[in-house]
Amino acid sequence: MSGEEQPNGKWAPWWIYVPVILGSNYVKQSLVQDLPVVVNAVLTLALVGTLS
């Protein structure tokens, strides 16, 4: 691949997003562990959508 900027608007390669999303999800889990599964799933989807 060349060093040209990719037109998709991402600021980093895909593998940079993985630890960011996993770390954010770990922190979220510790904060909302007593909430219902549906609320937890919605928060997870919102985090992934925001961080990627």
Phi and psi in radians as a Rosetta constraint file:
Dihedral C 1 N 2 CA 2 C 2 CIRCULARHARMONIC -1.500 0.35
Dihedral N 2 CA 2 C 2 N 3 CIRCULARHARMONIC 2.977 0.35
Dihedral C 2 N 3 CA 3 C 3 CIRCULARHARMONIC -1.479 0.35
Dihedral N 3 CA 3 C 3 N 4 CIRCULARHARMONIC 0.229 0.35
Dihedral C 3 N 4 CA 4 C 4 CIRCULARHARMONIC -1.207 0.35
Dihedral N 4 CA 4 C 4 N 5 CIRCULARHARMONIC 2.617 0.35
Dihedral C 4 N 5 CA 5 C 5 CIRCULARHARMONIC -1.249 0.35
Dihedral N 5 CA 5 C 5 N 6 CIRCULARHARMONIC 2.383 0.35
Dihedral C 5 N 6 CA 6 C 6 CIRCULARHARMONIC -1.432 0.35
Dihedral N 6 CA 6 C 6 N 7 CIRCULARHARMONIC 2.478 0.35
Dihedral C 6 N 7 CA 7 C 7 CIRCULARHARMONIC -1.397 0.35
Dihedral N 7 CA 7 C 7 N 8 CIRCULARHARMONIC 0.053 0.35
Dihedral C 7 N 8 CA 8 C 8 CIRCULARHARMONIC -1.457 0.35
Dihedral N 8 CA 8 C 8 N 9 CIRCULARHARMONIC -0.052 0.35
Dihedral C 8 N 9 CA 9 C 9 CIRCULARHARMONIC 1.497 0.35
Dihedral N 9 CA 9 C 9 N 10 CIRCULARHARMONIC -0.011 0.35
Dihedral C 9 N 10 CA 10 C 10 CIRCULARHARMONIC -1.329 0.35
Dihedral N 10 CA 10 C 10 N 11 CIRCULARHARMONIC 2.563 0.35
Dihedral C 10 N 11 CA 11 C 11 CIRCULARHARMONIC -1.728 0.35
Dihedral N 11 CA 11 C 11 N 12 CIRCULARHARMONIC -0.127 0.35
Dihedral C 11 N 12 CA 12 C 12 CIRCULARHARMONIC -2.638 0.35
Dihedral N 12 CA 12 C 12 N 13 CIRCULARHARMONIC 2.867 0.35
Dihedral C 12 N 13 CA 13 C 13 CIRCULARHARMONIC -1.135 0.35
Dihedral N 13 CA 13 C 13 N 14 CIRCULARHARMONIC 2.845 0.35
Dihedral C 13 N 14 CA 14 C 14 CIRCULARHARMONIC -1.014 0.35
Dihedral N 14 CA 14 C 14 N 15 CIRCULARHARMONIC -0.613 0.35
Dihedral C 14 N 15 CA 15 C 15 CIRCULARHARMONIC -1.249 0.35
Dihedral N 15 CA 15 C 15 N 16 CIRCULARHARMONIC -0.261 0.35
Dihedral C 15 N 16 CA 16 C 16 CIRCULARHARMONIC -1.305 0.35
Dihedral N 16 CA 16 C 16 N 17 CIRCULARHARMONIC -0.581 0.35
Dihedral C 16 N 17 CA 17 C 17 CIRCULARHARMONIC -1.219 0.35
Dihedral N 17 CA 17 C 17 N 18 CIRCULARHARMONIC -0.526 0.35
Dihedral C 17 N 18 CA 18 C 18 CIRCULARHARMONIC -1.037 0.35
Dihedral N 18 CA 18 C 18 N 19 CIRCULARHARMONIC -0.956 0.35
Dihedral C 18 N 19 CA 19 C 19 CIRCULARHARMONIC -1.140 0.35
Dihedral N 19 CA 19 C 19 N 20 CIRCULARHARMONIC -0.542 0.35
Dihedral C 19 N 20 CA 20 C 20 CIRCULARHARMONIC -1.136 0.35
Dihedral N 20 CA 20 C 20 N 21 CIRCULARHARMONIC -0.818 0.35
Dihedral C 20 N 21 CA 21 C 21 CIRCULARHARMONIC -1.176 0.35
Dihedral N 21 CA 21 C 21 N 22 CIRCULARHARMONIC -0.762 0.35
Dihedral C 21 N 22 CA 22 C 22 CIRCULARHARMONIC -1.105 0.35
Dihedral N 22 CA 22 C 22 N 23 CIRCULARHARMONIC -0.742 0.35
Dihedral C 22 N 23 CA 23 C 23 CIRCULARHARMONIC -1.130 0.35
Dihedral N 23 CA 23 C 23 N 24 CIRCULARHARMONIC -0.729 0.35
Dihedral C 23 N 24 CA 24 C 24 CIRCULARHARMONIC -1.137 0.35
Dihedral N 24 CA 24 C 24 N 25 CIRCULARHARMONIC -0.691 0.35
Dihedral C 24 N 25 CA 25 C 25 CIRCULARHARMONIC -1.161 0.35
Dihedral N 25 CA 25 C 25 N 26 CIRCULARHARMONIC -0.663 0.35
Dihedral C 25 N 26 CA 26 C 26 CIRCULARHARMONIC -1.075 0.35
Dihedral N 26 CA 26 C 26 N 27 CIRCULARHARMONIC -0.795 0.35
Dihedral C 26 N 27 CA 27 C 27 CIRCULARHARMONIC -1.118 0.35
Dihedral N 27 CA 27 C 27 N 28 CIRCULARHARMONIC -0.755 0.35
Dihedral C 27 N 28 CA 28 C 28 CIRCULARHARMONIC -1.042 0.35
Dihedral N 28 CA 28 C 28 N 29 CIRCULARHARMONIC -0.773 0.35
Dihedral C 28 N 29 CA 29 C 29 CIRCULARHARMONIC -1.042 0.35
Dihedral N 29 CA 29 C 29 N 30 CIRCULARHARMONIC -0.687 0.35
Dihedral C 29 N 30 CA 30 C 30 CIRCULARHARMONIC -1.219 0.35
Dihedral N 30 CA 30 C 30 N 31 CIRCULARHARMONIC -0.441 0.35
Dihedral C 30 N 31 CA 31 C 31 CIRCULARHARMONIC -1.545 0.35
Dihedral N 31 CA 31 C 31 N 32 CIRCULARHARMONIC -0.529 0.35
Dihedral C 31 N 32 CA 32 C 32 CIRCULARHARMONIC -2.093 0.35
Dihedral N 32 CA 32 C 32 N 33 CIRCULARHARMONIC 0.473 0.35
Dihedral C 32 N 33 CA 33 C 33 CIRCULARHARMONIC -1.106 0.35
Dihedral N 33 CA 33 C 33 N 34 CIRCULARHARMONIC -0.389 0.35
Dihedral C 33 N 34 CA 34 C 34 CIRCULARHARMONIC -1.634 0.35
Dihedral N 34 CA 34 C 34 N 35 CIRCULARHARMONIC -0.032 0.35
Dihedral C 34 N 35 CA 35 C 35 CIRCULARHARMONIC -1.403 0.35
Dihedral N 35 CA 35 C 35 N 36 CIRCULARHARMONIC 2.782 0.35
Dihedral C 35 N 36 CA 36 C 36 CIRCULARHARMONIC -1.073 0.35
Dihedral N 36 CA 36 C 36 N 37 CIRCULARHARMONIC 2.739 0.35
Dihedral C 36 N 37 CA 37 C 37 CIRCULARHARMONIC -1.036 0.35
Dihedral N 37 CA 37 C 37 N 38 CIRCULARHARMONIC -0.684 0.35
Dihedral C 37 N 38 CA 38 C 38 CIRCULARHARMONIC -1.088 0.35
Dihedral N 38 CA 38 C 38 N 39 CIRCULARHARMONIC -0.771 0.35
Dihedral C 38 N 39 CA 39 C 39 CIRCULARHARMONIC -1.117 0.35
Dihedral N 39 CA 39 C 39 N 40 CIRCULARHARMONIC -0.743 0.35
Dihedral C 39 N 40 CA 40 C 40 CIRCULARHARMONIC -1.067 0.35
Dihedral N 40 CA 40 C 40 N 41 CIRCULARHARMONIC -0.748 0.35
Dihedral C 40 N 41 CA 41 C 41 CIRCULARHARMONIC -1.131 0.35
Dihedral N 41 CA 41 C 41 N 42 CIRCULARHARMONIC -0.729 0.35
Dihedral C 41 N 42 CA 42 C 42 CIRCULARHARMONIC -1.112 0.35
Dihedral N 42 CA 42 C 42 N 43 CIRCULARHARMONIC -0.749 0.35
Dihedral C 42 N 43 CA 43 C 43 CIRCULARHARMONIC -1.106 0.35
Dihedral N 43 CA 43 C 43 N 44 CIRCULARHARMONIC -0.680 0.35
Dihedral C 43 N 44 CA 44 C 44 CIRCULARHARMONIC -1.113 0.35
Dihedral N 44 CA 44 C 44 N 45 CIRCULARHARMONIC -0.787 0.35
Dihedral C 44 N 45 CA 45 C 45 CIRCULARHARMONIC -1.104 0.35
Dihedral N 45 CA 45 C 45 N 46 CIRCULARHARMONIC -0.679 0.35
Dihedral C 45 N 46 CA 46 C 46 CIRCULARHARMONIC -1.128 0.35
Dihedral N 46 CA 46 C 46 N 47 CIRCULARHARMONIC -0.724 0.35
Dihedral C 46 N 47 CA 47 C 47 CIRCULARHARMONIC -1.084 0.35
Dihedral N 47 CA 47 C 47 N 48 CIRCULARHARMONIC -0.828 0.35
Dihedral C 47 N 48 CA 48 C 48 CIRCULARHARMONIC -1.100 0.35
Dihedral N 48 CA 48 C 48 N 49 CIRCULARHARMONIC -0.756 0.35
Dihedral C 48 N 49 CA 49 C 49 CIRCULARHARMONIC -1.115 0.35
Dihedral N 49 CA 49 C 49 N 50 CIRCULARHARMONIC -0.627 0.35
Dihedral C 49 N 50 CA 50 C 50 CIRCULARHARMONIC -1.308 0.35
Dihedral N 50 CA 50 C 50 N 51 CIRCULARHARMONIC -0.712 0.35
Dihedral C 50 N 51 CA 51 C 51 CIRCULARHARMONIC -1.457 0.35
Dihedral N 51 CA 51 C 51 N 52 CIRCULARHARMONIC -0.297 0.35
